[in-house]
Amino acid sequence: MTVFNDFKDRVNMAALAERLKEFRERRKLSQVRLAELINVSPRVYNRWENGDATPHWDSIVKIADFLGASLDELAGRTEVNDNIVIHNHKLHELYKKVDLLPDKDQEALIILLDSLMARTHLNTLMKESETIRN
């Protein structure tokens, strides 16, 4: 409990509430979905984001993990790192592990992703072409 009290003493809790909303919206998650992911009721999460209540330390850590944020970023003590934002949580978690793959597997992953992107681009072009014809 000492760690949490120390955290509360050093952090502007209104800034935490603002950052919770900012990070959640960046990840394109609803309050309800984020609450489900961290195993709290949506009502409780809503109170945290509105600044009406303060999350427990373990909940703050879970939120940071799911939102891909550092505790300092959530607390407003450091600027938000905008390097990479992957909105799909599962894909984001896998992305963080890509460097653990052998080089051959990383190359295969690049080829796979490139082909999926090319297919998506081709499908978009085909739909646009059909729209123009009609």
N, C-alpha and C positions, 0 to 999 in steps of 0.2 A: 504494500500500500504506500510505502514511502516514495517509491519511484513515481507513482501516479500523482501523489500530492506535490512532489517536486515539479512534475510536468505542468500541473494546473497552476502552480505559482509562477512559472516562467512563461506561460502561454496566454495570450489574449484569447479567451474562449469565444468571443464574438468573431475573431479572425478564423478560428477553427471552424465555426459554423459556416462562414462564407466559403472557406476552402473546401469543405465537404461538398457543398453544392457545386462549386466550380469544377472540381475533379470529377464528380459524378456526371455532370453534364458533358464534360469533355469525352468521357467514355461512353456517352449516349446510353446511360442507364437511367431507368426510372427509380424513384425512391423505393418503390415496392420491390423491384428486382434486386437492388443492392441490399435491401433488408433481408431478402431471401438468401442471398449469397453469404451473408455474414451471420445468418441464423438469429435475427432479431425481428420483432414485429415491425411492420411498416409505421405504425403509430410512434413507436419508440424512436425509430430512425428520423422520422419527421421532426420530432422534438429536438433531436440533436442538431439537425440542419437549420432549424429555426432559432437555435440558441436558447431554447427553453429548458434543456437538460444537457448534461455532460456525459459522454460515453465513458465506460470503464476502459482502463488501459488496454486490456486484451481486445476489446472491440476496436479501439483506435488502431492497434497493430493489424487486425484483420482488414479493416477498411483500407489502410495504407497498402497492404498486399494486393487486395483486389483492384484498387485503383491505380496501381503502379506508381505510387508516390512514396517519397521518403517521409518520415515523421516530421522532419524539419519543414518540408514543403507544406504538409497539412497544417502545421502549427503557424505557418506564416513567417517562420524564422529565416527561410531561404527562398529565393526566387524559384518559380516553377521551371523545371527542366522540360523543355518542349522537344527534345530530340526525336523521339519516336512514339507515336500513339497508335496502338492497335486496339480497336474497339471491342473485338471479340475476346473475352477474357481467356478462354481456353487457348486460342491462337496466340495471344500475348504470352501466356505461360510457356507455350512451346517455343516461341520465338526466343525467349530468354535462355533456352537450353541449346540452341542451334550450335553455338560455339563448342559444345561438348562432342558434337558429331565428328567423325573422321572427315578429312578433306574430300574424299570420294563421295561420301554421303551428302556433304554440303553442296557439291557440284550437282549431284542428282536432284537435290531439292531446288536448286536454282533453275534447272531445266524444267522441272515439273511446274514451278510457279510461273516461269516465263510462258510455258505452253497454256496454262490456265488463263493467264492474262490475255494472251493472243486470242484464245477462243472467245473470251468475254468481249474483247474489242471487235472481233469479227461478227459476233451475234448482234452487237449494237449497231454496227454498220449495216447489216442485213435488215434489221428492223427499220432503220432510218430510210433505207432504200425502198422498202415496201410502203412506208408512209408517203414518200414522195410520189411513187407510182399511183397511189390511190388518191 
